[in-house]
Amino acid sequence: MAILQKQFKKFEENIRLSDIDDNQPLRDKRDMLIKELQEWGKKNDKPSFDWFNQGSYHMSTGIKPQEGDDHDIDVAIVYDVDIEDEEYKDPVKLKKWVRDALNVGKREVTIMKSCVRVQYRVEGEVKYHVDFAVYGKKFDSNGNEVKKYLAKGKEFASEENKFWEEAQPKELRKLIKEELFKEDAVLGGMKRAQFRRIVRYLKRWKDRNFTSSGDSKPTGIAMTAMCYEWFQPYVTKDWEGNVEEKDMLALKDLLGRCIFNNYGLDVRLPVMPKNELFVKVKKSDNNVQAYKDKLQALYDALVKANNETDPHEAAKIVRAAFNGDEDFPVPVKEDTAKATIAPAITTSSASG
């Protein structure tokens, strides 16, 4: 039985997006844009706002983009406005502020349904973009904030397609980086780390197996939500204190649970607005079937690799399942493949 833990760890190291090294230019752009938005707001007598990172950057689950794709960072802009005031009932109004403040020079600034995107290009090719999700608030009778709401809708959308949607932009990060396995004082941190690695593997799998155009490609947040729903760690500690991690088994068993639960197609965001995350894929029966076939193929490949005794052959199977991704290392084939005898494994439960 091949475990391939060294190969999976190296794979994650190769695809992981470093917050400091890989994202520094994007962080610099983010800081510059936020400063411009603050200065524009003061000059034009607009309400103040708070901001924070969100998305994969915020949760430490980012991966390096494939060739032709670009780096991105998601930023929450939370205006100190009451969305029940008549002046702020139109959510697109606030998104226009962001667009008007940042639409200078050669930037491409676009009001999307869920954000305002600032796209940067280098020599005509997409390089990176910053997505600003714009929020307002609701207050109680004492003036205390009770909920946040995300501004939804494009600039020229019909009235029914412009609305404020209740959201908890900080809660998902809290669940993943703080709450997950927190009751396990001994191995909780290692289980959370394995969870984040599994999320990265699935994100790379989708990037390698689906084209970026159209609605056939699942989203990164869908992969994250599936992991949150069905991941169970393979992190154990023996009586001598030796810790063993088995990412391939954790990924294989996760996929088995996803397949059992309609391939994860009905998964929802675990925090408000708890929306379905495969809506676009499910618009097309062909896209649904293609997704099912590819997820099944990944699971089948991991089962086959797990039963392979030669690590070289097992790694080749896994690499092929990731569409020939050379970031997944294949160890040198030994003259005589030796069977790997694995000890019995006790799987930790999702609750630790």
N, C-alpha and C positions, 0 to 999 in steps of 0.2 A: 504494500500500500504506500503510495507516494503522498507525502504531506505538502512538500514544496513551500514551506513557510519562508525560507530565505528568498525564494524567487518572488513570492507575493509581496514580501516586505520591500524588496528592491523595486518591484513594479510600482508600488505606491510611492516610493521615494522619487522615482523617475517622472511620475505624472502629477505629483502634488504641486500645487501652486503655492510658492513661498510668499507669505504675507509681506515680508521685507524685501527680498531680492527681486522676485518676479513682478511684484505689484507696485514698486516704488514710483515709477513714472505715472502710473494711474492714480496713485495716492496723491501725488503732487498736483495733477490735474483736478482731482476732487477738491483739494483744499483751495486751489485757486478759484474754482467755480463757486464754491460756497462763499468765499470772501466777496466775490463779485455780486452774488445774490444778496448778501447782507448789505453791501454798500448801495446797491440799486434800491433795496427796500427802504433804507433810511432816506435816500434822496427823493423817493416818490411817496413817502409817508404811508408805507405799508406795515401791517402788523409784524411783529417779531416772530422768529421761529427757532426751534431747537432742531438739531440734526444728529443722526447716528447711522452707522453702517448697518445694512441688513443683507439677507441672502447668504450665499455660500461663503463669501468673504467674512461675514459676521459669525458664521457657524464653524469656520475652519474646515470646510469640506470642498474647497475649490480645487479644480484641476487645470492643468495647462491646456490652452485651446489647441485644436487641431489646425493644420495648415489651411488657410482660407477663412478660419474663424478668428474672432478677436477677443482680447481680454475685456472683461467688464467688471464693474463694481456697482452695487446697488446702495443707494443712499436714501434714507427717510428724511423728508423735510416736514416737520410738524408745526404748522402755523397755530399761533395762539388766537384762534377764532372759534366762535360758536356757530356750528353749522345750522343751528335752528334760527339764527338771525337772518332776516330777509336778505341782507346784503351778501350773505355767503351761501345761500341755498344752491347756487349753481357751482358745482365742484370744478368745472372747467375754468371758471374765472381765476382760481388760484393757480391752476396749471399755466394759464396765459402769463401770469406774473413771472413764473420761472422761465418760460420761453422768451418773453420780452427782455428779461434781465440778461440772459446768456446768449441770445442770438446776435452775436457780433462777429466781425471778421469772417473767416472761412469755415466756421463751425457749421455743422448740420444739426439743427435743433428741431426735434419733432415731438409734437404732443401725441403720445400713444394712448391706448385705452387705460392702461394702469400706471403710466409714468410719463415723464418728460425725458427724452433721450438726447444726450449730447454725443454725437458721433465724431470721432477723429479719424482722419485718413493720412497715410504717408505714401506719397507718390501714387495717389489714386486708390491704394489698397486700404481696406479697413484695418485699423491698428488696435483701437480700443474704444470703448464707450462708457459713459456714466449715465446710469438710469436714476432719475430722481422720482421717487414715489412721494406724492404730496398728500398730507393728512390735515384734517381739521379735528375739532373736538366737540364733545357734549359736556355740559356742566350741570351740577345739581343746583338746588336753590341757594346754596351757600357759596356758589361760585367755584366749587372744587371740580376738577376734571373727573369724569366718570368713565368715558370711553373715547377711543380714537376711531376715526373714520377715514378710509382711503378714498381719494377723489378718482372716480371712474368715468371714462368717456373721452372721446376724441373731440377736437375743436368744433367740427360741424356735425356732430352726432345729433340725432333726434332727441327730444326731451326724455323719452323713456329709456334711452341709452346713455344718459348722463345721470349719475346718482352717487350718493355717499354710501360706502359699504363698510360696515363695522369690521374692524381689524384689530389684531394684537401683534403688532410688528416686532415686539421684543420677546414675546412669549416662546416662539419656536426655538430661538437661540437658548433661552433659559432651560427649556426641556432637554435639549441635546447636550449642552455644555455643562449644565449644573445638576439637573434633576435625574437624568438617566443613570441608573445603577448607583445613585448616591448613598443608598442604604448599605452598600457593600464597601465597608471601610478598608478592606484589604485589597480587593481586586477591582473595585469600581472604576478607578481611573484607567486601568488597562482595558476594561470592557468598553468604556466610552471611546478609547483610542481605536480599538478594533472596529467599533461601529462606524467611526469616521472613515476608516480605511475601506470598509465594505461599501460605503456610500460612494467613495471615489472610484472603486472598481466598477460599480454599476454605471456611474456617469461616463467613464471612459468607454465602457461597452456600448452605451447608446451612441456616443459620438463616433465610434468606429463602425457601427452597423446601420446607422440611419443618416440620410442626407439632411442638411440643414434647412433646405427649402420645403415649403408645404407644411401640412399638419401631421405627417406620419411620424415625426420624431418626438418621443416622450420628453418631458421637461426634467431638468435637474431636481426641481422640488418634488416631482412625482417619485423619482428614485429615492429621495430622502425620506418621503412619507412612507413608502413601502418598507424601507429599513426600520423606521420608527415603529411601524405597526407589527412587523413579523421577525425582526432580527432577534436571535438568541446567541449569546456569546459562546465561543469555544476558547475560554481562558481558564486554565486549571492550575492548581498548586498542590504539589505532593507533600508528603509528610516531612521531607527534608527542606522544604521551602523553595523548591525549583518550580518556576512558572513555565507553563507551556501554552503557546497560542497556535491555533490552527485556523487560519483565515479561509483556506479553501473549503473546509468542512462547514464553517459558518456561512460562507456565501452559498454553497450548495444547498444547505438545509433551508436557508432563507428563500431561495428560489423555489424550493419544493412547496413551502407554505404559500408563496405568492401564487404559484400555479394552482394550488388547491383552492385558493380564494379568487377564482376568476382571473388569474394572471395579474392580480393587483389592479385591474381596470376600474374598480369601483372605489379605490382608495381616496380618502379626503385629507385635506390639510388638518392636522391635529389641533389647531387653534382656530379661532374665529378669523375668517368667515366660514371655515370648515367646508370649503367648496370642493367639488370633484376635480381631480387633477388630470384626468385623461379625456376631458371633454372634446378637445380638438381631434385627438386620435379616433375617438368613437363616432365621429361624424361619418367615417367611411368604413364599411365592412372590410374592404380590402386592406386598409391600414390596420384595423384590429387584427385581422388574420396574420398579416406580416409580423406584427409585434408579437403575437402569441408564438408563431413559428420560431422567431429568433430567440425569444426568452426560453422556449423549450429546448432549443438547440444548445444554448449556453448551459442549461441544467444538465442535459444529457452528456455534454462534453466534460463537465466537472465530475459526473458519476464515473465516466470512463477513465478520466485521469486519476481519480481516487482509487480505482481498482488496478491501475497500472503499477507494476513493481519497479520499472526502470524510471528514475526521475527525469532522465533525458526525454524519453517518449511521452511521459506525463506532461512535461512542460510544453512540448510541441503541440499537444492536444489543446492545452489551455491557450497558448498563443494563437492558434487557429481560430478558437472560439471568439477571441478578441480581434478577429479579422486580420490576422497576421501582424499584430502590434509588436514591433521590435523592442518596445519599452519593457515587454515581459521577457525576462532573461531565460535562456535555455541552457542548462548546465552541460558541460562536455560529457559525451557518452563514454562510459567506462567500457573497457574491453569485455568485461562480463557484468551484465546488469545484475545487481543484487536486490533481492526482495527486501522491502522495508516492512518490518513487522511492527505494527503500531499497537500500543497498549490500549486497553479498554478506555473509553472516553466517557466521562460524565458531563453532560451538557448543562451549563448553568441556565437557569430560567430567565425570562425577560425581566423579571422583577429582582434579579440578583440572587 
